[in-house]
Amino acid sequence: MNASEIEKLWEDVKKILETEIPVSSYDAWIEPLEIIEYESNQITLLSGQAIAVEYLKKNHYPKFLEAFKKVLNKDIIVIFETDKETFDKIKKAKAKEEKKEERKIEKAQQKEEEHKKAIENLGYVQSMNLNLKYRFDNFVTDENNKMAKAAAESVASNPNAQYNPLYIQGGSGLGKTHLMQAIGHALINSKKIQCVKSEVFINEYINSTARNKDSNKSNLMNKFRQKYRNIDVLLIDDIQFFEGKKQCMEELFNTFDTLHLANKQIVLTSDRLPKDMPEMPQRLISRFEQGLVVEIRPPKEETRIKILENLAKSKNLKIPKDVFCYIAKNYKTNVRELEGAFNKVEAFASFEDTDITLEFAKHVLKCEERNELNIEKVAQEIAKYYGITVEDIKSSARSSNISNSRKITAYIAKEYLKLKLEDIAKFIDKKHQTVIYACEQIKEKLNKDNKLEKEIKEILSILNLN
């Protein structure tokens, strides 16, 4: 056992002793004890007072043996030692570490409050739709998103200098909105910002063009355009929702050009690359691509563990690392799903008033049952990965993103799940010949297309098939 595991063992034992020994004796003699060694079958406990050791040996020694046996599930020997100088040094070091941690927490809270107050004092934060929790300092980075973070930080430190627009692409829940909002927070005190979801922009545009009894259509449109053009930074989330909406795309084009010509920064997010939106006008696609396009991929396992550790820390929860490892191993697709699993375990533990252990997490999440693969689950993971839906895969849509996802679903179902062609064809609502053709196309492309090879490897990893 390492030091933290030994400390956890002692805390578990103390919880048992606390219920079996009178409060006065527990507080005076047991609570101050320090566990200093665990080797083979021997535990060594240290006290600063000889009288405490004599009292515990005489009155409660069997209870110590029973408590350790309950926690370790085996018999051990408990040794009590007295060394006031060493005991005082340990206590002093612990107190120093606790103070250091308290100061760190206080400093973080103070920084958060100052940031919040500064934003609230601006008065217009609510209209900018910024979420206070999305910042650069709590975005966990690995090689699958470090380029995107570096680009976002560059834009935040020097808007319109190098990457304009910045286009962040990634599947649902991978952090693209987090990075976009972090840019907004970094610039909030120095720039006039507008952050908006695509559907909100679209709805506001439609309302501005609607006829009304007061005949103030032009006034509504002027107000709409001032909101989105009389600013320094425009952040638009999920730009793919503009696809196919002709008038809205025209307004977006004009807004983009107005801001870009005025040297204003634009940041866009999407679950698709510009080239994978066939119903988007080429002139818009070319503008999206003229700055910098960065992609975010699903985080690696060690990154997912770090995200969970940070989440637990933010909630002041002490949870064994094996719980984080279990959740991270079974929730690979996106950060939102990962955090949702953690929150579910936390909520159940709160309802049942119990500690969060590996066994408890397994009981709540039932990942072993969830991970029994079938074609439906394969399609769900592929849909999440490419930012579409299972219904898209089953549809007759022919856009490159959906068509490619459909072929990969058929390929994995045939090659890895070993399903019959009839079953695959039935699921994607296509002919047997279509399934054969799709699988052969993917096989052929894998030998030539490094990007596709990488994507399929990542999907297989998510599905635990590699």
N, C-alpha and C positions, 0 to 999 in steps of 0.2 A: 504493500500500500504506500502511496505517496503521502506527503504531509497533510494535504487537504482532505484526503480520504480518511486518514487516521483521526483528524479533527472532527470529521463528520461522524465517525464511529463513536467517538466520545460524546458528542452531542446527543446521539440516539440513545446511548446508555443512560445519560443523565435524565432524559425524558422519562425513562422507566423508573429510575431511582426516585425521581421527584414525586411519583405517585405512591411510592411504598415507604417513604421515610418522612417523619414529621417535618413540617416546614422549617421550624427553628433549627433543627439539626442539619437539614439539607442546605439551607442558606449559609450556615456558619462553617460547615466542615466539607461539604461536597462541591458546592458551586465554585469555590476558589481553586479546586484542584486543577492541575495541568497534566495532560497526557503527553509524555515525552518520548515513549518508545513502544514499538510493537514488533517483536521478533519471534519467529516460530510460534509457540503457544504461550508467550509471556507478554503481559501488558505492564508497563511501568507508569505509575502515577506519582506526581511530585506535589508536595505541600511545603509551605514555608514555616509550618509549626509542628514540632514533635508531638505536642499534645493532640493535635488533630489526627495524626497517623495512629497513635495509640487508641484513640476513641473509636476510629473507624474499624480498625482490626478487631477490637473487642466486641463492638456492637453490631456492625453491619457487613462484615466481610462476606458471609454467604450470599447476601443480596447483590453484592458486586459481581460475584461469580455467576449467579443466575441471570443478571441483566446482560452481562457480556455474552453469555451462552445464547440468550434469546436473539441478540443482534447478529452474532457470528455463526450461530447454529453449530457450535462446537465448544467443548470444555477448554478453558484457558487458565493460566495462573496469573493472579494479580499481585504485583509488587508495589508497596508504598515506600517512597523515599522522602527524606527531609533534607533540604538544602536551601536555606533562606536566601543566600546570596544569588544562586541561580534562579530561584523562584521569583525574586524581586526583579531580576533582569528580564525574565520572560514577560512578567506583567507590565513592566515599563515599556518594553518593545511593542507589546500588543496595544497598549494605550496610545503609543505614538502612532502606530499604524491606523488605529481607529480614528484618531484625530485627523490624520492625513486624509483618510477616506471621507470623513465628515466635511473637511474643508473643500475637498474636491466636489462633493455633492452640492455644498452650499454655493460654491463658485459657479457650477453649472446651472443651478437654479437661479442665481442672481443674473447670470448672462441671459438665461431664457426670459426672465422677467423684464430685464432692460430691453431686450429685443422686442418683446411683446408690447411693452409700453411705448417704445419708439414708433412701432408700427401703428398702434392705436391712436397715437397723437397725430398721425398724418391725416386721420379723418376719412380718407378715401380707400382704406385697405379692403373694406368689405366689397366695394365695387370692383376690386381687382381680382377677386375670387382666389386669393392665395391661401393655402393651408399652412399654418404655422409649423407643422411637424416636418415638412419637407425641406431639408437643408443639406448642404454639402457635407457637414460634419457627421451626419448620421446615415450617410449613404455608404454601404459596405461594398468595397471594390475587389474585383479579381480580373483575370485577363479577359473575361468575357464582357466586361463593361468599362474597363479602365480608359479606353480610348474615348468612349462617350462622355465619361466624367471629366476627363482632361479637356475635351472640347468645350463642354458646358462651363467649366471654370474659366477657360480662356475668354469665352464670350462675356461672362460675368465681370471679369476684371477689365476688359477692354471691348465694349460693345461696338459692333460695326467695323472692327479693325481688320478682321481676317475671315471669319466664318459668318457670312450673311447671305442667305439664311443658314441657320443650323437646323438640320433635319435629323431627328432622332427616331430610328425605327426599331421596333421590338414587339414581341408578343405581349399579350395581356398580362399585367402584373409583374413585369420585369424591371420596372423602375424608370421608364421614360418620362412619365408624368412627374415623378419625384425630381429628376434632374431639371426638367423645364421649370418647375416651381422654385427650385433652389436658385436658379438664375434670377427669378423675380425677387426673391428675398435679398439676394446679394446686392441688387440694384435699387431696392425700394426707397432708400433714403436719398438717392441722387437722380433718379430717372422717373419719368411718368410712364407707368406700366399699365397694360391691359392684358389680363390672362382670361382665356375663354375656351370653353368646350365647343367643338364644331357645331353640335346640334343647337346650342344656345345662339351662336352667331347666325345660323340658318334661320332659326325661328324669329329672331329679332329683325332680320332682313325681310322676311315674309310679312311680318306685322307692319313694317315701315312702308311696304309697297301696297298694302291692302287699301282699298277704297273705304272711305268713311264719310259720314254725314257732314262733318265740319270741313271737308275738302282741304285738309291740311297735310295731304300726302307728301308734298315737297318738304314741309317743315319736319315731318317725321324722318324722312330720308336724310335731310341735312343733319339732324340730331344723331342719327345712327352713324353717319360717316364721320362726324366730328369725334364721336366716341372712339372709333377705331383708327382714325388717321391723324388726329391731333395728339399723338403720343410719341414717346421715345422708343418703347419696346413693346412689340406685340407677340404674345405667346398663345398659340392655337393648338389645342389638344385633339388628337384623333382626326387628322385632316382627311382621312379616307372617306369620312361620311359626306364630304362634298361631292364625291364621284357620282356622275349621272344627273346632278341637279344643275341644269344649264344656267339659269339666271344667277344662282348663288355662286357658281364657279366664275361667272363673269364679274360679279361684285368682288369676289376674292382676288381675282386677277388685278382689278383696278386698285384695290386696297394695297395689295402687295407692291405694285409699281409705284404708287404714291409714296409709300413709306421708304421703299428701297432707294428711290431717286433723292429722297430727302435725307439719306444716310441714317435711317432709323433701323434698329436691330429687329429681326424677325426670327422666331424660334418655332418650329413645327414638330409635332410628334405624330407617328402613324404606326399601325401594325403591319404596314406593307411598305416596300420600297417604291419610290416614284414610278419606276418602270413596270411595276406590277399592278397599276391602276389603269386598265385599258380605256375606261370611260372618262378619264381625266384628259382635258385638252393638252396637246403636246407643248403649247406655249407655257402652260402652268408647270408641267413636268420639268421642262428645261429650266424654269426659274427655281424650282425646288432643288434641282441638282447643281445650280451654279455656285452655291456656297460650299457646305460640307455635309455629306450624308454619313452618319455613324450608326452602327447596328449594335443592339444589345442582345446577347444570348442568355439562356438560362444559367443561373449561377452554379458554380461547382459545389461539391458537397461541403468542403471546408468553409466556403463562403456562406452556405446556408446555415451551418452550425454557428458561425460568428453572428449572423443576423438574429438567430434565436437567442444567443447569449446576450446581445445588446437589448433585445426586447425584454428579456427577463430582468436585466439590470435596470431598465427604465421603469419597471414596475416594482423594483426592490424585492424580487423573488429569488430565493436560493434554491436552485434546481440542479440535480445531478447531471453531469455531462452526458451520461448514457441516454438520457431522455432527449436531449438536443440531437444526438447522433441518430436515434431511432426516427425522430420526426424528419430530420434532414434526408435520411436515406429513402424515406417513403414518399416525400413530397418534393419533386424535382422540377416540376414544370415552371412555376413562377413564385415570386415572393409573396404575392397576395394569398395564394393557396397555402403556402408555408405558414404564414402568420395566422391564417384562419385555423389551421390544425392546432397550433400552439394555444390560441385563444379558447378553443373548444376544451382542451385539456385543463387549462386554467379555470374555466367556468365550472366544469364538472367537479374539480377539486374544491372549489369554493362552495358549491352547493352541498357537497358531501362532507365538507369540513375535514379534509384529509390532506396529507402531504402528496406532492407530485413525485412519483417514483416511476421507474421504467415499466414495472408491472401495471401501474395505474394507467399510464399513457397507452400501453398496448390494449388494455381493456376498453378505453374510451374510443380510440381511433380504429381499432380492428383492421389494421393495415394488411394483415395476412389475408383476410377475406377480400379486401378491396383489390388486392394485387393479383387475384385470379384472372388471368388475361382472356379476353375474347375480342372479336373484331370490333365490337362497339367501343370497348375501352381503348383499343388501338386508335380508332378514329377520333375519339375524344382527345387523346394526347396530341395527335397530329394536328387536329383543329386548333387546339390551344397554342401549339408551337408556331403555326403560321397565321394566327390571329383571325381565324374564320370559325364557322360552326360545323357541327356534324351534318346539319341539314344542307349546308353548302356542298359538302362532299357527296352527299346522296343526290344532289340536284343535277340538272343538266347544264348548269353554268359552265362556260368554257374559258373564263379568264385564266391566265397562266397560273396564278397562285392557287386557285381552286382545282384546276385540272391536274396540276402537279401533286397536290395533296391527295387527290383521289387515287392517282397512280401509285403513290407511295403506300397508301393504305392497302391497296390490292397486293402490292409487292411484299409487304411485311406479313400480311395475313397468309399468303401462299408460302413464302420462303421460311418464315419463322414460326408461325402458328400451325403450319401444315394443313390449312383448311382446304376443303374441296372447292373446285372452281365454281360449282353451282351455288355454294353457300356465300362465297365472296360476291358473285354476280347478283345474287338476291339482295345482299346487304346494300350494295351501291346502285342497285336498280339498273344494271347494264347486262349486256349479253356476255356469254362465256368467252366469245372471241375477243371482246373488248378487254376483259380481264387478262387474257393471255398476252394481248398486244401491250397493255399497260405494264405488265411485269417485265416483258422483254425490253421495252423502251427504257425502263429504270435500270435494268441490268447493263444495257449498252451504254447509257449515260454515265454510270458509275465508273467506267474505265476511262472516261474523258473529262468529267466535270468534278473538279476537286471540291467545289462549293457544295454540290449535291452530296458528295461522299461524306463531307463533314457534317452536313445537316442530318443525314440518315444515321450516322454514328451517334449523334447527340440524341436523336429520337429513340434509338435502340437502347441507349444508356438510361433514358428516362423510363423506358418500359422494362428495364432489367433483362434485356434480351442479348446483350453483347458479352 
